[in-house]
Each structure stands twice: as C-alpha cells, then as structure tokens.
C-alpha cells in the first residue's frame, strides 16, 4: 500500500501519525513540506481528496495566521491558498494520503481510518496515551 505523509518532524501529532503508519503498515513516503513547500495545484488536490477547505486546513496556532490577518472569516480561499504557498507552516498537519483516501490526521488516531489495521489494534503515542483502531 502506497502511503504519503505530509510531515513536520517538529510536530508531535505528525510524529505520532508517522509512527502509527510505520508500526502497522511500513515505511511511507515522507514529504517534509516545510522544506519542499506547496504548489496551488498540490494543495487543491490534497484538500479535495481530504474533503476539506483551505480554511479547515489553516493552522492557526503556532503559525503566523493571525498576524497575517488570515483568521478573519472574510478572507477568501484564494487568499488563504496564496498565503499557504508563501508560508508552508500555515497548512495544518499531517495530511496523509493512502489508497483509501486522504485526511488531515488530527487527532493522530484519525490515521487509522486510512489504514488496513485490525479493529482494536493499539498504539502508544509519545506522550504515553494509548489509542486504538476503531
């Protein structure tokens, strides 16, 4: 199964999702998007696959979203996309793509919905919390 994770190694949720994938499926393709950046077609495709809007994908904590005025509901999707391309950190993470679909995997256990994992299989996150596949 081909799996791609758009990952930020400084993010605990992203690290946990990566380890869940590795633990249950194997090594995914890891894209460290803060290094590679985004393109508009890439973001549009990812958001469409995940059935989310640019506003839903906007990272508002620990990002410059507020100081850039992007948290105002009147800001258009087009403006959000342009800002996400200029400031890759504005895209919430991790976004995971599998043959089952794509999702913004927050909380980290949401990734189980995209994996072929036996129901009830558990994983201990780095903070000690145990999560299980539905």
N, C-alpha and C positions, 0 to 999 in steps of 0.2 A: 504494500500500500504506500503510495507516494503521499508524503505529508510535508507541508511547508509551514514554518512558523516565522512570522514577522516579529522579531525578538529584540528586547532591550536587556542585556545582561545585568544592568544596574537595578532592574525591577524584580522584586520578589515574586510577584504574581507570574511574570513572564518566566522566571527561572523555574518555578513550580510546574507550570504547564510544560515546559521543555522536558523536565524530569519525568512527568507523568507519561508523556509520549515515549521517551526513551525506555522507561520501565515496562510499558505494556506493548509497544509496537516496534520500537527500534529507533535508529538514528534518522531524524527528519532532515530536510533541507532547512538550514537556519539562515535567515536573512536579517542581519543587524541593520535595520532600516535607518538608524541614526547615522550610520556610516554611508549607506548607499543612497539614502534619500528616497523620494517618491516621485512618480510622474502622475499627471492628472488621469490618463487612461488607466494606469495601475490602480489608483485609489478608487476610481469609479467602478472598475471591475470588482475589486475586493468588497466594496460597500454593497454592490448589487448582489454578489454571491452571499454575503452575510445578512442581507436584507436589513441594512442599517443606513441611516442618513449621515451625511457629514457632521451634522450637529450631534448625533448619537455617538459618533466616533471621536468627537473632540475631547481631548484630555484637558480638563480644567484645573486639576490640582497638580502642583509641581510642574507647571508649564507657564509660558507667557500669555496664555489665552486671555486672561482678564486684563492685563496691562495693554494688550493689543486691541482691546475693545471687542473681542470675539464672543464674549458671553452674552452680549445683548441679543435678545431673540430676533431683532430686526436684521441682523447680519445674514446675508444670503448664503446659500450653499456654495455658490461660485466663489464668494469671498473667503469662505472657510477653506475650500479646496486650495485656493491660491496661497493662503497662509500656511496650510499644511505642507505644501511643496516648499515654501520658503523656510519653514521651521518644522522639520520632521517630528520633533518631540510633541507636537500638537495632536498627533494621532495616538489615540489610546491603544494599549497593547495588553497582551499579544493577540494578533489576529492569526488564526490557524486555518489552513485550507487542507481538506482531505477529499477523497472521492465521495464522501457523504455530504460535503458542503463546506461552508466556511462560517466562522463565528469570531466575534470579539470575545475572548475567553476570560471574562471577569464575572464572577469569581473563577479561580483556576479550575475547579471541578467541572465547569461547563464544557471543557475539552472532551470529557467522557462521551458526550453526545455525538462527537465526530469520530470516535474510535470504535473498533470492534473489540470491546472489553466485556468480559463476563459480568453480569449484574452482581453487585455486592463486592466486587474486587476493590480492595482499598489501597490507599497511598497515604503516606505520612509526609505532609508538607514540611518545609524547612523550619517553620515555627512550632512544629510538633502536632499541629492539628491533623486529624485523620479524616480523609474524605473518601467516599465510596462511589463507584459507578452505579447509576440508577438501574 
